[in-house]
Amino acid sequence: MDVLQAFAAATQIVSSMVGAVNALEQASRNLEEAPKRIHSLEEFVCDLENLTNRIEQKHFYKLHNPQLDRQLQSLNGLIERLRPNMRKARKVVSKSRTKKLAIVVWSSVTGSPLDKIVNSIRDDLNWWLESQKLTEDVEKVIESTARNIPIRPKVKAEQGYPISSKCKFVRGLLEQETTHRVILIVGLSGIGKSCLARQVASDPPLKFDGGAVELGFGQWCSRAACSGNKDEYHKRLARRICKLLVQIGFWKKIKDENNDDLEIICCLLQEALYEKSILILLDDVWEQDIVERFAKLYDNDCKYLVTTRNESVYEITEAEKVELSKDDIKEISKAVLLYHSLLKDDEIPDVADNLLERCGHHPLTVAVMGKALRKEIRAEKWEKAISNLSTYAMCAPGPVSYVNEKEAENAVTIFGSFEFSLNAMPEDSRRLFLATAALSWAEPVPEACLEAVWSALGHVNMFPLVVCKLVEGSLLKKTDYYHLYQVHDMVSLYLYGKINDSLKILLIDLTPEGTAFISPWLFIFGKETSQKVAGQRIEFFLGVLEEKQAVITLEAITQAIMEIISISEFEASRASLSRIVGPKIANLISTDSRDLIAALAKAITIIFSTSDYRDYFPSLENIGAVDKFASILDNCHDPMIQTNVSTILAKLAEFGSPATVDKVLRSIPMNRLADLLSPNAKEWHDSIFTTLMSLTTVGKSKAVEYMFSFEIDKSLIKLLEVGSEVAQHNAIATLKAIYELGSPPANCSLRPGTLNLLPWQARLSLEKFVLSDRNITFAPKLNIFEDLVHKVLGSDKKMVLDAMQELIPVIEKAGDPGTRDMILQSPLVKRLSDLLQHSNPNNSMRSQSAFLLMKLACVGGEPFIKKFLQYDIIADLVKMMQCSISELQDSAYTVLHQMLFGDGGDLIMKRILQMGIIEKLVNSIEGKSAKTREVNVNCVLDIVELGNKACLEQMFALQLVEKLARVEKANGGTGESVVGFLKSVDKCKHLSMAERRLMKQQVVRKVRETVKGKAQIIAAVDVFMSEGSKAASSSVDSGRK
């Protein structure tokens, strides 16, 4: 239930309570009936409290606004006033029968005590209804306030970490104007530096109107972790700062080669923080220059809360230093223990104080021990835990490297608590945890990777239960994002000492098949040491030509790479894997193994880019690659193999000789591709469209003849009639490519009668191939045109509108060279541009001008687009989309839509990217009227469809998906705009199939996290994502039959 519905329900509950109070008043004379009435009232109060909590959670990031806060407090105040009276009423009616009889007698003289309580409750309810001015929908008032309040991000506080006096002290430093911009929180490992900093940043002082954000660094982002390699260290630091730019909603177009350029990123950071006031938490900093880079940023009111255990960072002079000591954490350590042990103060054994002292009161150690002793009230168990902790601490291996002896001693105690926690777990959980030491925990690890490790250890089930034990023991943390895990930096340090044991378990002790399966996962998600060894194993398994192991390795590659979270990481892993697989292709297909070639084809379609095809495929011509791949299509009924191999064959043709093209055209089973273009086989469409477009590019008219002979065009037209929106879009593009290379045959399925049954987008795109008479032009007379333009230039409104109407037939002929030149040389375009302006009060003129500009773009194409760009018409149309007149907004969007998808649309896209229009459109989605949101969302989805990978990454950086999901959630939507985004990603021709899948997985993760509890939106996304797999499943089944 969203806020609007919740507050409407709140009003209804209060009104219903008034009726319930009246019923209670009648029951006050019959005390046997009164308890039922009171119970009913108590349920109303409980419902009201639950609704209030939901509203507060939804607007958590806007509660800093006093007006919104007061409105919510009114509901909380009502609940607080009702509860005491509920208790009094319950006390009155719960007395014995004798006392009740006495009450009846006494009340006949002095008045019923229940009557007085009833009147008090009624007064409270009426007070609340009157305070809300008896509005039909209280929530509209709150929403109108909240809608225009900017979101103020906060850092999420650690659960179970109470507010300490040190927290108040740090907050006081931040509120002072005279303190340094950098506040260093220093202390031993695990002492709670990050918890303290997050507690402060979860409720930043009001002076930070930009809120608070967190940026973690860790040992991964240090010179030591890079073995002193300065360039690698700068690359890692640049990537971390890029994450901050994303968090604060700032993104500028950066060329791919500059993504890791630290100096460029720091310049962008300076620009991003200009005149901003944000509290920035820099967590677990290992290098002094990191803090210095932030501290030297100017023209902003930001402050930096830094946590570190590195003594070199302590030496920064321009910083307030706050040391977190044992005395500081003593005051909260018992509360931490109670929280994690799930015990109350009176249940916990007295010996708990000894345990706290042995733990050094460090929150991390206390939390781990508390979870290991969860719900344990026997003192002897606690005493044994203390003894074991001491033993484990003595036996625990020290950290590999540390800054001083005191830190090392402290780390050993923490490591001892990990050993104790592990010892309390089942053997399976311990083995899984130690095996994860080979993984890199610098970034969250997907659950699928942990499950792969579990599977490699020889298990096929119980994974959810095992990983849950690790989470409960504070050894793993499940992130807010969907199915991702991370670890505390001390756990990461502990695992660092176990990496050799982990590699032995996973890459030496396992069977060859197990190692073949886990190697790609370690290559993508492992530490550098793990990646190096795993890469060697992959090369080995693909080189020795042991069929089973090679197949397992290739299948694991396709599984693991699709679990990567970001496009940049995907690109890096894809490139590395293609360098391993590319040189092995010739040897792998020489085995003639159907399973191996099928697995290879699938891996290639995912990890190869255009440059990879260009580098590796030409050399395959001379070894019979076409015959090798084509041979496995014989008697093959698996659509996945058919589509993957067909894609490979088409790419061999695209980068091969004319002889290879001819052989490929004869080898590809066009009849099967035509069958898989069925509307029910949605999952295979993407691959087939890629194959057909590659073939038309290199095979030209010969390829088109083959397609016509197998009625590919008929299957495409069927998709236009009954296919999905995405299928229709791709079918139009493919048909245009086919018809432009070869005229439709005499028996073509596309006829004038059929054309009228197709969607309007298909009719506009394909009618020129069917309606040949439309190409006959009649040039208008020059003097008539000049007269009409003269009238449009005039000031008589009626004459201008009439002349604009009369110009339509002339503009219809703008594709004719003579008419085109006549219009371009006239002042017509400039005049239409002037009439678009907001200063023009005549909305009819503005709307008609937009219409004529659209006609010019659609009929005249690129020459007119170039003219429009001279007069900045794109910016004018975007401004018109933001006005408050629905008709004009629709007109402006329609014109921009037609321009984007027409001839010259790439010029429009280029201008949109140059002007930063994407950022303006995305940022306006949440704070505008319903119509403005609608046209802005539609325009953004058009840009997604036409944009490239960098454009879509910018959309993700601007948190477009989260904003679409929040708008849907706030307005009771069904997920239409989010599903629209997924459809646009599906239509984007500049993405590979693998990139498309990866981006859609990111969308699903972001939506699930943003709309928690809104099942309808999540269901809509799940349905869209599952449609393809269901269709694929039915296709496979029918093929097997």
Helices and strands as residue ranges (DSSP letters): H 3-27, H 34-58, G 60-62, H 66-93, H 97-110, H 113-131, H 138-147, H 165-175, E 182-186, H 193-201, E 212-216, H 230-247, G 256-258, H 262-272, E 279-285, H 288-295, E 303-308, H 311-314, E 320-323, H 326-341, H 352-358, H 363-372, H 379-395, H 405-423, H 427-435, G 436-438, E 445-446, H 447-456, H 463-472, E 477-478, E 484-486, H 489-496, H 499-503, I 504-508, H 512-525, H 528-543, H 547-561, H 567-581, G 582-584, H 585-589, H 594-607, H 610-616, G 618-623, H 625-631, H 639-654, H 658-667, H 670-676, H 682-709, H 712-722, H 725-741, H 752-755, H 760-766, G 767-769, G 772-775, H 782-792, H 797-806, H 808-811, H 817-824, H 828-835, H 843-860, H 862-870, H 873-881, H 886-901, H 905-915, H 917-923, H 930-946, H 949-957, H 960-970, H 976-987, H 993-1010, H 1015-1040
